[in-house]
Amino acid sequence: MVYSLLVSLLLLFGLLSLVPNAYTACLPSGDDTTINNLLSSGGPNTVVSLCANAVFNLKHPITFTAENQELSTEGYPTDSTRATLVVTGVNQTAAIMGMLLV
């Protein structure tokens, strides 16, 4: 509720571009398509938050498509509750890729 009100006010005053794009709920499941769609549609400063203990099977790499994007586990745990990315693609050589922005 508070987040929605804040976004509405920022839109009203044209200040939304000053706030990082963030998804309020973590992703409990999905795959590379789910994550890549959020990153590509979110633009710069997008944060894709994965739920603790979630497992994502990647048939293709995760690709960051804009500046300051983040893929993380909600709450930034440092123990075994972090979300897991499992590389399952047959010819896949990397789980994460970035684009060179010039």
MMTF fields as JSON, N, C-alpha, C and O atoms, coordinates in Angstrom:
{
  "mmtfVersion": "1.0.0",
  "mmtfProducer": "UNKNOWN",
  "numBonds": 407,
  "numAtoms": 408,
  "numGroups": 102,
  "numChains": 1,
  "numModels": 1,
  "chainsPerModel": [1],
  "groupsPerChain": [102],
  "chainIdList": ["A"],
  "bondAtomList": [4, 2, 8, 6, 12, 10, 16, 14, 20, 18, 24, 22, 28, 26, 32, 30, 36, 34, 40, 38, 44, 42, 48, 46, 52, 50, 56, 54, 60, 58, 64, 62, 68, 66, 72, 70, 76, 74, 80, 78, 84, 82, 88, 86, 92, 90, 96, 94, 100, 98, 104, 102, 108, 106, 112, 110, 116, 114, 120, 118, 124, 122, 128, 126, 132, 130, 136, 134, 140, 138, 144, 142, 148, 146, 152, 150, 156, 154, 160, 158, 164, 162, 168, 166, 172, 170, 176, 174, 180, 178, 184, 182, 188, 186, 192, 190, 196, 194, 200, 198, 204, 202, 208, 206, 212, 210, 216, 214, 220, 218, 224, 222, 228, 226, 232, 230, 236, 234, 240, 238, 244, 242, 248, 246, 252, 250, 256, 254, 260, 258, 264, 262, 268, 266, 272, 270, 276, 274, 280, 278, 284, 282, 288, 286, 292, 290, 296, 294, 300, 298, 304, 302, 308, 306, 312, 310, 316, 314, 320, 318, 324, 322, 328, 326, 332, 330, 336, 334, 340, 338, 344, 342, 348, 346, 352, 350, 356, 354, 360, 358, 364, 362, 368, 366, 372, 370, 376, 374, 380, 378, 384, 382, 388, 386, 392, 390, 396, 394, 400, 398, 404, 402],
  "bondOrderList": [1, 1, 1, 1, 1, 1, 1, 1, 1, 1, 1, 1, 1, 1, 1, 1, 1, 1, 1, 1, 1, 1, 1, 1, 1, 1, 1, 1, 1, 1, 1, 1, 1, 1, 1, 1, 1, 1, 1, 1, 1, 1, 1, 1, 1, 1, 1, 1, 1, 1, 1, 1, 1, 1, 1, 1, 1, 1, 1, 1, 1, 1, 1, 1, 1, 1, 1, 1, 1, 1, 1, 1, 1, 1, 1, 1, 1, 1, 1, 1, 1, 1, 1, 1, 1, 1, 1, 1, 1, 1, 1, 1, 1, 1, 1, 1, 1, 1, 1, 1, 1],
  "groupList": [{"groupName": "MET", "atomNameList": ["N", "CA", "C", "O"], "elementList": ["N", "C", "C", "O"], "formalChargeList": [0, 0, 0, 0], "bondAtomList": [1, 0, 2, 1, 3, 2], "bondOrderList": [1, 1, 2], "singleLetterCode": "M", "chemCompType": "L-PEPTIDE LINKING"}, {"groupName": "VAL", "atomNameList": ["N", "CA", "C", "O"], "elementList": ["N", "C", "C", "O"], "formalChargeList": [0, 0, 0, 0], "bondAtomList": [1, 0, 2, 1, 3, 2], "bondOrderList": [1, 1, 2], "singleLetterCode": "V", "chemCompType": "L-PEPTIDE LINKING"}, {"groupName": "TYR", "atomNameList": ["N", "CA", "C", "O"], "elementList": ["N", "C", "C", "O"], "formalChargeList": [0, 0, 0, 0], "bondAtomList": [1, 0, 2, 1, 3, 2], "bondOrderList": [1, 1, 2], "singleLetterCode": "Y", "chemCompType": "L-PEPTIDE LINKING"}, {"groupName": "SER", "atomNameList": ["N", "CA", "C", "O"], "elementList": ["N", "C", "C", "O"], "formalChargeList": [0, 0, 0, 0], "bondAtomList": [1, 0, 2, 1, 3, 2], "bondOrderList": [1, 1, 2], "singleLetterCode": "S", "chemCompType": "L-PEPTIDE LINKING"}, {"groupName": "LEU", "atomNameList": ["N", "CA", "C", "O"], "elementList": ["N", "C", "C", "O"], "formalChargeList": [0, 0, 0, 0], "bondAtomList": [1, 0, 2, 1, 3, 2], "bondOrderList": [1, 1, 2], "singleLetterCode": "L", "chemCompType": "L-PEPTIDE LINKING"}, {"groupName": "PHE", "atomNameList": ["N", "CA", "C", "O"], "elementList": ["N", "C", "C", "O"], "formalChargeList": [0, 0, 0, 0], "bondAtomList": [1, 0, 2, 1, 3, 2], "bondOrderList": [1, 1, 2], "singleLetterCode": "F", "chemCompType": "L-PEPTIDE LINKING"}, {"groupName": "GLY", "atomNameList": ["N", "CA", "C", "O"], "elementList": ["N", "C", "C", "O"], "formalChargeList": [0, 0, 0, 0], "bondAtomList": [1, 0, 2, 1, 3, 2], "bondOrderList": [1, 1, 2], "singleLetterCode": "G", "chemCompType": "PEPTIDE LINKING"}, {"groupName": "PRO", "atomNameList": ["N", "CA", "C", "O"], "elementList": ["N", "C", "C", "O"], "formalChargeList": [0, 0, 0, 0], "bondAtomList": [1, 0, 2, 1, 3, 2], "bondOrderList": [1, 1, 2], "singleLetterCode": "P", "chemCompType": "L-PEPTIDE LINKING"}, {"groupName": "ASN", "atomNameList": ["N", "CA", "C", "O"], "elementList": ["N", "C", "C", "O"], "formalChargeList": [0, 0, 0, 0], "bondAtomList": [1, 0, 2, 1, 3, 2], "bondOrderList": [1, 1, 2], "singleLetterCode": "N", "chemCompType": "L-PEPTIDE LINKING"}, {"groupName": "ALA", "atomNameList": ["N", "CA", "C", "O"], "elementList": ["N", "C", "C", "O"], "formalChargeList": [0, 0, 0, 0], "bondAtomList": [1, 0, 2, 1, 3, 2], "bondOrderList": [1, 1, 2], "singleLetterCode": "A", "chemCompType": "L-PEPTIDE LINKING"}, {"groupName": "THR", "atomNameList": ["N", "CA", "C", "O"], "elementList": ["N", "C", "C", "O"], "formalChargeList": [0, 0, 0, 0], "bondAtomList": [1, 0, 2, 1, 3, 2], "bondOrderList": [1, 1, 2], "singleLetterCode": "T", "chemCompType": "L-PEPTIDE LINKING"}, {"groupName": "CYS", "atomNameList": ["N", "CA", "C", "O"], "elementList": ["N", "C", "C", "O"], "formalChargeList": [0, 0, 0, 0], "bondAtomList": [1, 0, 2, 1, 3, 2], "bondOrderList": [1, 1, 2], "singleLetterCode": "C", "chemCompType": "L-PEPTIDE LINKING"}, {"groupName": "ASP", "atomNameList": ["N", "CA", "C", "O"], "elementList": ["N", "C", "C", "O"], "formalChargeList": [0, 0, 0, 0], "bondAtomList": [1, 0, 2, 1, 3, 2], "bondOrderList": [1, 1, 2], "singleLetterCode": "D", "chemCompType": "L-PEPTIDE LINKING"}, {"groupName": "ILE", "atomNameList": ["N", "CA", "C", "O"], "elementList": ["N", "C", "C", "O"], "formalChargeList": [0, 0, 0, 0], "bondAtomList": [1, 0, 2, 1, 3, 2], "bondOrderList": [1, 1, 2], "singleLetterCode": "I", "chemCompType": "L-PEPTIDE LINKING"}, {"groupName": "LYS", "atomNameList": ["N", "CA", "C", "O"], "elementList": ["N", "C", "C", "O"], "formalChargeList": [0, 0, 0, 0], "bondAtomList": [1, 0, 2, 1, 3, 2], "bondOrderList": [1, 1, 2], "singleLetterCode": "K", "chemCompType": "L-PEPTIDE LINKING"}, {"groupName": "HIS", "atomNameList": ["N", "CA", "C", "O"], "elementList": ["N", "C", "C", "O"], "formalChargeList": [0, 0, 0, 0], "bondAtomList": [1, 0, 2, 1, 3, 2], "bondOrderList": [1, 1, 2], "singleLetterCode": "H", "chemCompType": "L-PEPTIDE LINKING"}, {"groupName": "GLU", "atomNameList": ["N", "CA", "C", "O"], "elementList": ["N", "C", "C", "O"], "formalChargeList": [0, 0, 0, 0], "bondAtomList": [1, 0, 2, 1, 3, 2], "bondOrderList": [1, 1, 2], "singleLetterCode": "E", "chemCompType": "L-PEPTIDE LINKING"}, {"groupName": "GLN", "atomNameList": ["N", "CA", "C", "O"], "elementList": ["N", "C", "C", "O"], "formalChargeList": [0, 0, 0, 0], "bondAtomList": [1, 0, 2, 1, 3, 2], "bondOrderList": [1, 1, 2], "singleLetterCode": "Q", "chemCompType": "L-PEPTIDE LINKING"}, {"groupName": "ARG", "atomNameList": ["N", "CA", "C", "O"], "elementList": ["N", "C", "C", "O"], "formalChargeList": [0, 0, 0, 0], "bondAtomList": [1, 0, 2, 1, 3, 2], "bondOrderList": [1, 1, 2], "singleLetterCode": "R", "chemCompType": "L-PEPTIDE LINKING"}],
  "groupTypeList": [0, 1, 2, 3, 4, 4, 1, 3, 4, 4, 4, 4, 5, 6, 4, 4, 3, 4, 1, 7, 8, 9, 2, 10, 9, 11, 4, 7, 3, 6, 12, 12, 10, 10, 13, 8, 8, 4, 4, 3, 3, 6, 6, 7, 8, 10, 1, 1, 3, 4, 11, 9, 8, 9, 1, 5, 8, 4, 14, 15, 7, 13, 10, 5, 10, 9, 16, 8, 17, 16, 4, 3, 10, 16, 6, 2, 7, 10, 12, 3, 10, 18, 9, 10, 4, 1, 1, 10, 6, 1, 8, 17, 10, 9, 9, 13, 0, 6, 0, 4, 4, 1],
  "groupIdList": [1, 2, 3, 4, 5, 6, 7, 8, 9, 10, 11, 12, 13, 14, 15, 16, 17, 18, 19, 20, 21, 22, 23, 24, 25, 26, 27, 28, 29, 30, 31, 32, 33, 34, 35, 36, 37, 38, 39, 40, 41, 42, 43, 44, 45, 46, 47, 48, 49, 50, 51, 52, 53, 54, 55, 56, 57, 58, 59, 60, 61, 62, 63, 64, 65, 66, 67, 68, 69, 70, 71, 72, 73, 74, 75, 76, 77, 78, 79, 80, 81, 82, 83, 84, 85, 86, 87, 88, 89, 90, 91, 92, 93, 94, 95, 96, 97, 98, 99, 100, 101, 102],
  "secStructList": [7, 2, 2, 2, 2, 2, 2, 2, 2, 2, 2, 2, 2, 6, 7, 4, 4, 4, 1, 7, 7, 5, 7, 1, 1, 7, 5, 7, 1, 7, 5, 2, 2, 2, 2, 2, 2, 2, 2, 2, 2, 2, 7, 6, 6, 7, 3, 3, 3, 3, 7, 6, 6, 7, 3, 3, 3, 3, 1, 1, 7, 3, 3, 3, 7, 1, 6, 6, 7, 3, 3, 3, 3, 6, 6, 7, 7, 7, 1, 6, 6, 1, 7, 3, 3, 3, 3, 7, 7, 6, 6, 7, 7, 7, 1, 3, 3, 3, 7, 7, 7, 7],
  "xCoordList": [0.824, 0.0, 0.866, 0.674, 1.819, 2.693, 3.534, 3.728, 4.046, 4.853, 4.035, 4.534, 2.783, 1.916, 1.657, 1.648, 1.448, 1.225, 2.467, 2.366, 3.638, 4.884, 5.087, 5.436, 4.872, 5.019, 4.041, 4.413, 2.806, 1.811, 2.26, 2.14, 2.778, 3.254, 4.457, 4.552, 5.376, 6.545, 6.145, 6.703, 5.178, 4.68, 4.048, 4.264, 3.273, 2.604, 3.619, 3.392, 4.719, 5.712, 6.849, 7.795, 6.77, 7.774, 9.125, 10.145, 9.151, 10.416, 10.705, 11.676, 9.898, 10.071, 11.433, 11.977, 11.99, 13.281, 14.412, 15.498, 14.178, 15.199, 15.232, 16.148, 14.245, 14.136, 14.427, 13.924, 15.238, 15.503, 14.222, 13.295, 14.194, 13.066, 13.217, 14.253, 12.223, 12.31, 10.981, 9.919, 11.058, 9.865, 9.658, 10.556, 8.484, 8.258, 8.222, 8.59, 7.797, 7.719, 8.868, 9.239, 9.424, 10.477, 9.858, 8.675, 10.676, 10.225, 10.413, 11.539, 9.34, 9.473, 9.933, 10.447, 9.746, 10.151, 10.19, 9.756, 10.701, 10.783, 12.008, 12.577, 12.401, 13.566, 14.236, 13.908, 15.168, 15.883, 14.948, 15.198, 13.881, 12.934, 12.268, 12.149, 11.842, 11.198, 12.131, 11.746, 13.354, 14.314, 14.701, 14.72, 15.015, 15.419, 14.313, 14.595, 13.066, 11.956, 11.869, 11.636, 12.054, 12.013, 13.171, 12.985, 14.363, 15.514, 15.359, 15.628, 14.931, 14.836, 13.705, 13.823, 12.616, 11.505, 11.689, 11.054, 12.55, 12.73, 13.655, 13.46, 14.658, 15.596, 16.625, 16.826, 17.288, 18.328, 17.808, 16.652, 18.67, 18.401, 17.363, 16.863, 17.04, 16.064, 16.672, 17.796, 15.918, 16.321, 15.357, 14.151, 15.888, 15.085, 15.472, 16.607, 14.514, 14.749, 14.187, 13.009, 15.039, 14.632, 14.347, 15.04, 13.346, 13.006, 14.079, 14.744, 14.233, 15.166, 14.778, 13.596, 15.775, 15.631, 15.032, 14.791, 14.785, 14.235, 15.326, 16.507, 14.915, 15.834, 15.345, 14.175, 16.258, 15.935, 16.818, 18.044, 16.191, 16.924, 17.105, 16.135, 18.366, 18.69, 19.076, 20.094, 18.257, 18.607, 19.39, 20.06, 19.296, 20.013, 20.561, 20.049, 21.596, 22.174, 21.211, 20.328, 21.404, 20.737, 21.545, 22.77, 20.878, 21.579, 21.135, 19.959, 22.093, 21.817, 21.794, 22.718, 20.752, 20.541, 20.662, 20.561, 20.874, 20.984, 21.868, 22.22, 22.215, 23.099, 22.456, 21.245, 23.3, 22.921, 21.787, 21.007, 21.688, 20.686, 21.241, 22.453, 20.336, 20.745, 19.87, 18.657, 20.504, 19.81, 20.308, 21.502, 19.415, 19.835, 18.744, 17.601, 19.126, 18.16, 17.616, 18.374, 16.318, 15.67, 16.312, 16.479, 16.664, 17.267, 18.774, 19.405, 19.357, 20.801, 21.364, 22.339, 20.776, 21.323, 22.72, 23.04, 23.534, 24.89, 25.059, 26.169, 23.961, 24.032, 23.373, 23.163, 23.063, 22.525, 21.083, 20.519, 20.484, 19.116, 19.098, 18.026, 20.271, 20.31, 19.65, 19.699, 19.033, 18.443, 19.56, 20.705, 19.211, 20.189, 19.865, 18.72, 20.892, 20.768, 21.463, 22.661, 20.703, 21.249, 21.341, 20.332, 22.562, 22.776, 22.368, 22.984, 21.317, 20.826, 20.928, 20.705, 21.261, 21.368, 22.476, 23.565, 22.215, 23.167, 24.48, 25.551, 24.416, 25.624, 25.899, 26.623, 25.343, 25.482, 26.82, 27.177, 27.557, 28.871, 28.908, 29.9, 27.82, 27.786, 26.372, 25.397, 26.268, 24.954, 24.54, 23.353, 25.501, 25.233, 26.071, 27.256, 25.445, 26.151, 25.767, 24.667, 26.665, 26.366, 26.614, 27.345, 26.004, 26.23, 27.173, 27.076, 28.075, 28.97, 28.223, 27.801, 28.06, 27.357, 28.372, 29.175, 28.329, 29.265, 28.538, 29.169],
  "yCoordList": [-1.188, 0.0, 1.247, 2.133, 1.329, 2.496, 2.604, 3.698, 1.443, 1.428, 1.944, 2.749, 1.497, 1.941, 3.431, 4.113, 3.941, 5.367, 6.154, 7.188, 5.674, 6.337, 6.376, 7.421, 5.247, 5.197, 6.162, 6.863, 6.213, 7.14, 8.582, 9.362, 8.947, 10.31, 10.633, 11.731, 9.677, 9.901, 10.057, 10.892, 9.257, 9.406, 10.778, 11.425, 11.218, 12.504, 13.642, 14.583, 13.551, 14.617, 14.345, 15.13, 13.244, 12.946, 12.557, 12.758, 12.01, 11.666, 10.176, 9.752, 9.374, 7.921, 7.48, 6.484, 8.201, 7.807, 7.922, 7.392, 8.607, 8.749, 7.581, 7.487, 6.688, 5.573, 4.277, 4.081, 3.372, 2.097, 1.314, 1.337, 0.615, -0.273, -1.491, -2.155, -1.803, -2.948, -3.682, -3.076, -4.966, -5.781, -6.088, -6.608, -5.77, -5.868, -7.306, -7.561, -8.232, -9.633, -10.411, -10.178, -11.334, -12.183, -13.247, -13.568, -13.785, -14.854, -16.199, -16.554, -16.947, -18.234, -19.347, -20.37, -19.146, -20.16, -19.539, -18.403, -20.274, -19.801, -20.379, -21.374, -19.734, -20.181, -18.97, -17.83, -19.214, -18.114, -17.17, -15.966, -17.69, -16.844, -15.84, -14.661, -16.294, -15.428, -14.296, -13.127, -14.646, -13.652, -12.7, -11.486, -13.234, -12.386, -11.43, -10.289, -11.873, -10.978, -9.8, -8.666, -10.066, -8.985, -8.011, -6.798, -8.533, -7.661, -6.826, -5.625, -7.449, -6.703, -5.692, -4.644, -5.977, -5.027, -3.965, -2.913, -4.23, -3.303, -2.142, -1.049, -2.363, -1.293, -1.071, -1.933, 0.109, 0.402, 0.337, 0.664, -0.088, -0.135, -1.179, -1.142, -2.096, -3.134, -4.14, -4.606, -4.461, -5.477, -6.644, -6.485, -7.815, -9.033, -9.821, -10.276, -9.969, -10.615, -12.034, -12.241, -13.003, -14.407, -14.771, -14.303, -15.59, -16.011, -16.934, -17.662, -16.892, -17.786, -19.237, -19.575, -20.072, -21.511, -21.844, -23.016, -20.836, -21.104, -21.695, -21.382, -22.549, -23.147, -22.784, -22.982, -22.249, -21.859, -22.648, -22.575, -23.406, -24.176, -23.307, -22.806, -23.135, -22.258, -23.057, -23.749, -22.956, -23.565, -22.59, -22.982, -21.3, -20.229, -19.285, -19.257, -18.513, -17.592, -16.468, -16.086, -15.957, -14.74, -13.594, -13.575, -12.642, -11.544, -10.209, -9.849, -9.483, -8.126, -7.227, -7.255, -6.439, -5.673, -4.167, -3.424, -3.703, -2.268, -2.036, -2.97, -0.785, -0.422, -0.687, -0.552, -1.065, -1.201, -2.182, -1.987, -3.225, -4.253, -5.219, -5.389, -5.843, -6.737, -7.984, -7.913, -9.12, -10.388, -10.872, -11.122, -11.005, -11.357, -12.144, -12.215, -12.729, -13.398, -12.37, -11.587, -12.376, -11.441, -11.48, -12.55, -10.322, -10.235, -10.446, -10.312, -10.77, -10.985, -11.99, -11.681, -13.176, -14.166, -14.604, -14.588, -14.989, -15.451, -16.941, -17.471, -17.604, -19.027, -19.863, -19.378, -21.083, -22.02, -21.721, -22.452, -20.675, -20.322, -19.468, -19.16, -19.086, -18.297, -19.069, -20.298, -18.338, -18.966, -19.626, -19.175, -20.693, -21.451, -21.387, -21.587, -21.102, -21.145, -22.412, -22.587, -23.306, -24.576, -24.53, -24.368, -24.675, -24.657, -26.016, -27.038, -26.011, -27.268, -27.294, -28.338, -26.163, -26.1, -27.001, -27.027, -27.738, -28.72, -28.076, -28.578, -26.979, -26.316, -25.001, -24.147, -24.841, -23.591, -23.551, -24.492, -22.469, -22.346, -21.316, -21.223, -20.539, -19.52, -19.385, -19.549, -19.086, -18.877, -17.408, -17.109, -16.496, -15.061, -14.396, -14.693, -13.492, -12.717, -11.253, -10.932, -10.383, -8.956, -8.367, -8.931, -7.236, -6.541, -5.384, -4.724, -5.142, -4.008, -2.773, -2.667, -1.84, -0.606, 0.512, 0.791, 1.141, 2.243, 3.526, 4.554],
  "zCoordList": [0.0, 0.0, 0.0, -0.833, 0.927, 1.004, -0.259, -0.789, -0.75, -1.972, -3.146, -3.932, -3.284, -4.38, -4.309, -5.334, -3.107, -2.925, -3.312, -3.973, -2.906, -3.242, -4.753, -5.302, -5.431, -6.883, -7.541, -8.483, -7.069, -7.628, -7.49, -8.434, -6.319, -6.106, -6.986, -7.534, -7.121, -7.963, -9.423, -10.135, -9.873, -11.234, -11.429, -12.454, -10.456, -10.519, -10.676, -11.436, -9.964, -9.999, -10.986, -11.064, -11.741, -12.749, -12.193, -12.851, -11.006, -10.359, -10.341, -9.713, -11.006, -10.933, -11.448, -10.972, -12.408, -12.963, -11.941, -12.172, -10.811, -9.788, -8.814, -7.997, -8.888, -7.96, -8.699, -9.806, -8.111, -8.77, -9.012, -8.203, -10.154, -10.447, -9.566, -9.612, -8.773, -7.881, -7.888, -8.027, -7.739, -7.658, -6.188, -5.525, -5.677, -4.245, -3.744, -2.598, -4.559, -4.137, -4.762, -5.912, -3.991, -4.536, -5.442, -5.328, -6.338, -7.234, -6.533, -6.185, -6.32, -5.644, -6.577, -6.125, -7.882, -8.851, -10.238, -10.433, -11.175, -12.55, -13.217, -12.769, -14.299, -15.042, -15.676, -15.345, -16.583, -17.211, -17.959, -18.001, -18.548, -19.279, -18.341, -18.675, -17.193, -16.204, -15.788, -15.805, -15.416, -14.946, -16.063, -15.86, -17.251, -18.374, -18.804, -19.172, -18.765, -19.118, -18.15, -18.568, -16.863, -15.87, -16.068, -15.965, -16.351, -16.566, -17.834, -17.822, -18.915, -20.179, -20.177, -20.81, -19.485, -19.453, -18.375, -18.429, -17.4, -16.289, -16.574, -16.043, -17.402, -17.712, -16.614, -15.758, -16.643, -15.664, -14.228, -13.96, -13.317, -11.87, -11.458, -10.334, -12.344, -12.01, -11.036, -11.224, -10.005, -9.034, -9.171, -8.982, -9.499, -9.53, -8.285, -8.144, -7.397, -6.117, -6.143, -6.433, -5.838, -5.787, -4.331, -3.428, -4.104, -2.742, -2.176, -2.913, -0.875, -0.194, -0.48, -0.544, -0.648, -0.909, -2.272, -2.56, -3.121, -4.457, -5.355, -5.202, -6.289, -7.249, -8.651, -8.979, -9.478, -10.845, -11.796, -11.718, -12.7, -13.697, -14.932, -15.5, -15.342, -16.459, -17.689, -17.699, -18.726, -20.007, -20.868, -21.823, -20.514, -21.209, -20.143, -19.023, -20.475, -19.486, -19.089, -19.855, -17.885, -17.441, -18.042, -17.922, -18.688, -19.349, -18.775, -18.837, -18.217, -17.76, -18.984, -19.796, -19.12, -20.35, -20.168, -21.144, -18.948, -18.703, -17.482, -16.763, -17.268, -16.163, -14.797, -14.619, -13.855, -12.442, -12.177, -11.244, -12.979, -12.702, -11.657, -11.529, -10.921, -9.843, -9.833, -10.03, -9.601, -9.369, -8.012, -7.847, -7.048, -5.693, -4.98, -5.432, -3.861, -3.005, -2.023, -1.45, -1.833, -0.925, 0.46, 1.046, 0.968, 2.285, 2.297, 3.346, 1.16, 1.018, 2.03, 2.715, 2.137, 3.08, 2.644, 1.455, 3.597, 3.295, 3.584, 3.525, 3.894, 4.224, 3.116, 2.004, 3.425, 2.434, 2.02, 1.206, 2.557, 2.148, 0.879, 0.359, 0.38, -0.852, -1.985, -2.023, -2.906, -4.086, -4.898, -4.88, -5.603, -6.37, -7.849, -8.253, -8.667, -10.122, -10.589, -10.367, -11.245, -11.715, -13.232, -13.919, -13.755, -15.198, -15.76, -15.457, -16.585, -17.16, -18.679, -19.292, -19.297, -20.751, -21.261, -20.688, -22.329, -22.853, -23.283, -22.941, -24.023, -24.515, -23.789, -24.302, -22.636, -21.901, -21.181, -20.472, -21.362, -20.733, -19.6, -18.877, -19.446, -18.392, -17.851, -18.585, -16.565, -15.965, -16.074, -16.205, -16.02, -16.021, -17.104, -17.255, -17.859, -18.873, -18.727, -18.279, -19.102, -19.082, -20.451, -21.266, -20.691, -21.96, -21.69, -20.655, -22.61, -22.504, -22.941, -24.092, -22.026, -22.32, -22.509, -21.619, -23.66, -23.929, -24.196, -24.441]
}
